Amino acid sequence: MAAMTIHHDALAKSVALLEGVDPVDTGLDAALELAVAETDDVFDVDGAGLMLLGGDGVLRYMAASDEPGRMLEVLQEQFGEGPCVDAFLDDAPVLAEHLAADPRWPSVGPLAARHGVHAVLGVPIDLRDGPVGTLNVYAARPNRWDQADVAAIQAYSRVIASLLRAAVRAHVSGKAAAQLQQALDQRSLIEQAKGILMERRGLDQQAAFEVLRARARSTRRRLHDVAREVVQG
């Protein structure tokens, strides 16, 4: 297993390209597809994908560079588990070096491996004080990701977040824009629930979120369902 090779010149050119994309002219759907394609091209990975939070509180497939990447996202959407799901819930990078053998995702891991996905690095895409989705890259064989890999993909996720913020400001329409608005609405509900827990229990933001996440995991419910329960008292 080897660390991901980062092509710095290509990375700089790609970031400049994406920063010049206007989601109004291009359309957010096309802009996100370009971002995922650029992620795949710039980094020494076998594929990339992007998920956004849906109106039902489930991470939904948005774009992928190829069919294995799409299957990775679809499987996580269907089973509600996987590196990208955890990256969203934890609001932190999640690394999987050998997906098929990883006990954290007993359903998604072996199935993704059958489709040629053996290692995954997922990072949250943060917007408005919390994640609205995830960016992921994968390798077609077991791979040891290092901190340079994590930092590079995190930096790229911030470029994608800038695209999303521009789309929100411009009130862009389309499928991706509608899903982005749903993601922001869900984040608003989660933030309300965090605020209530902070006030009632004297917690800070991270501790309040940990309460929500722990309750969702222990009861095998979606995070937004637990948040709505808290908001409704």
C-alpha positions in Angstrom: 0.0 0.0 0.0 1.3 3.5 -0.8 0.3 7.1 -0.1 -1.5 9.1 -2.7 0.6 11.1 -5.1 -0.3 14.8 -5.3 0.5 16.6 -8.5 0.9 20.1 -7.1 1.1 22.1 -10.4 -2.0 20.3 -11.7 -3.7 21.0 -8.3 -3.0 24.7 -8.5 -4.4 24.9 -12.1 -7.5 22.8 -11.1 -8.2 25.0 -8.1 -7.9 28.1 -10.3 -10.3 26.5 -12.8 -12.9 25.7 -10.2 -12.6 29.1 -8.6 -13.4 30.6 -12.0 -16.6 28.5 -12.5 -19.8 30.5 -12.2 -22.6 28.1 -11.1 -25.2 30.5 -12.6 -23.7 30.2 -16.1 -22.5 26.6 -15.8 -25.3 25.3 -13.7 -24.6 23.7 -10.3 -25.1 20.1 -11.6 -22.4 20.6 -14.2 -20.2 22.5 -11.8 -20.2 19.6 -9.3 -19.6 17.1 -12.0 -16.6 19.1 -13.1 -15.4 19.3 -9.5 -15.6 15.5 -9.1 -13.8 14.9 -12.5 -11.1 17.3 -11.5 -10.7 15.6 -8.2 -10.2 12.3 -10.0 -7.7 13.8 -12.5 -5.6 15.8 -10.1 -5.0 13.3 -7.4 -3.5 9.8 -7.8 -6.7 8.0 -7.1 -8.9 5.6 -9.1 -12.1 7.7 -8.7 -14.0 10.3 -6.8 -17.6 11.1 -5.8 -19.8 13.7 -4.0 -22.8 13.3 -1.8 -25.2 15.9 -0.4 -27.7 15.6 2.4 -31.2 15.0 1.2 -34.5 16.4 2.5 -35.1 13.1 4.4 -31.8 13.4 6.3 -30.0 10.7 4.2 -26.8 11.4 2.2 -27.7 11.2 -1.5 -25.6 10.5 -4.6 -24.8 13.7 -6.4 -21.9 13.1 -8.8 -19.2 10.4 -9.4 -16.2 10.1 -11.8 -17.0 6.6 -12.8 -19.3 3.6 -12.2 -17.4 2.1 -9.1 -17.6 5.6 -7.5 -21.3 5.8 -8.2 -21.9 2.4 -6.7 -19.9 3.3 -3.6 -22.2 6.3 -3.0 -25.4 4.4 -3.9 -24.5 1.6 -1.5 -23.9 4.1 1.3 -27.2 5.7 0.5 -29.1 2.4 0.6 -27.5 1.0 3.8 -26.9 4.3 5.7 -23.3 3.2 6.5 -19.9 3.8 5.1 -16.9 6.1 5.3 -18.7 9.1 3.8 -21.7 8.6 6.2 -19.3 8.6 9.1 -17.4 11.6 7.7 -20.6 13.5 7.6 -21.7 12.4 11.1 -18.3 13.1 12.7 -17.7 16.2 10.6 -14.2 14.9 10.2 -12.2 12.9 7.6 -12.7 9.1 7.7 -10.1 6.7 6.3 -10.6 3.2 5.1 -7.5 1.3 4.1 -9.1 -2.1 3.4 -12.8 -1.6 3.0 -13.8 -5.2 2.6 -12.2 -6.2 5.9 -13.2 -3.1 7.9 -15.7 -4.1 10.7 -17.1 -0.6 10.8 -19.2 -1.1 7.6 -20.2 -4.8 7.4 -22.7 -4.3 4.6 -21.1 -1.6 2.4 -17.5 -2.8 2.7 -17.7 -6.2 1.0 -20.3 -5.0 -1.6 -18.2 -2.0 -2.5 -15.1 -4.3 -2.9 -17.0 -6.4 -5.3 -17.4 -3.3 -7.5 -13.7 -2.5 -7.3 -13.6 -0.1 -4.4 -11.1 -1.3 -1.8 -9.9 1.9 0.0 -11.8 5.2 0.7 -11.0 8.6 2.0 -14.1 10.7 2.8 -14.1 14.3 4.0 -17.1 16.5 5.0 -18.0 19.5 2.9 -18.8 22.2 5.4 -21.2 25.1 4.9 -22.9 27.3 7.5 -21.1 25.9 10.5 -21.6 22.2 9.6 -21.4 19.6 6.8 -23.9 19.5 4.0 -22.3 16.6 2.2 -19.1 14.7 1.6 -16.3 14.4 -1.0 -14.7 11.1 -1.3 -11.9 9.5 -3.3 -11.2 5.7 -3.6 -8.5 3.3 -4.6 -9.1 0.1 -6.6 -6.8 -1.8 -4.1 -6.0 -1.5 -0.4 -4.3 1.8 0.3 -2.8 3.5 3.3 -3.9 7.2 3.3 -1.6 9.6 5.1 -2.1 13.1 6.6 -0.9 14.8 3.4 -3.7 12.9 1.5 -6.2 14.1 4.1 -5.1 17.7 4.0 -5.1 17.8 0.1 -8.7 16.4 -0.2 -9.9 18.7 2.7 -8.4 21.7 0.8 -10.2 20.6 -2.3 -13.5 20.2 -0.4 -13.2 23.8 0.6 -13.1 24.8 -3.1 -16.3 22.8 -3.7 -17.9 24.5 -0.6 -17.1 27.9 -2.3 -19.0 26.7 -5.4 -22.0 25.7 -3.2 -21.9 29.1 -1.4 -21.9 30.9 -4.7 -24.9 28.9 -5.8 -26.8 29.7 -2.6 -26.1 33.4 -3.0 -27.2 33.4 -6.6 -30.4 31.3 -6.0 -29.3 28.9 -8.7 -32.0 26.4 -9.8 -31.7 22.7 -10.8 -31.5 19.3 -9.2 -28.3 19.9 -7.4 -29.4 23.3 -6.2 -32.7 21.9 -4.9 -30.8 19.2 -3.0 -28.4 21.7 -1.6 -31.3 23.7 -0.2 -32.7 20.6 1.4 -29.2 19.9 2.9 -29.2 23.5 4.3 -32.7 23.0 5.7 -31.6 19.8 7.4 -28.5 21.5 8.8 -30.7 24.2 10.2 -32.8 21.6 12.1 -29.7 20.0 13.5 -28.3 23.4 14.6 -31.7 24.2 16.4 -31.5 20.8 18.2 -27.9 21.5 19.2 -28.9 24.9 20.6 -31.7 23.4 22.7 -29.3 20.8 24.2 -26.7 23.5 24.8 -29.2 25.6 26.7 -30.8 22.7 28.6 -27.7 20.8 29.6 -25.0 23.5 29.6 -23.1 21.8 26.8 -20.8 23.3 24.1 -21.5 22.8 20.4 -19.4 19.6 20.0 -20.8 17.9 23.1 -24.4 18.7 22.0 -23.7 17.2 18.6 -22.2 14.1 20.2 -25.5 13.7 22.2 -27.5 13.8 18.9 -25.1 11.5 17.1 -25.0 9.0 19.9 -28.8 8.9 20.2 -29.1 8.4 16.4 -26.6 5.6 16.4 -28.0 3.8 19.5 -31.6 3.9 18.2 -30.6 3.3 14.6 -32.4 6.4 13.4 -31.4 9.2 11.1 -29.7 12.2 12.6 -32.4 14.6 11.4 -35.2 12.4 13.0 -33.5 12.7 16.4 -32.9 16.4 15.9 -36.6 17.0 15.0 -37.6 15.0 18.2 -35.4 17.3 20.3 -36.8 20.5 18.6 -40.4 19.3 19.1 -39.7 18.6 22.8 
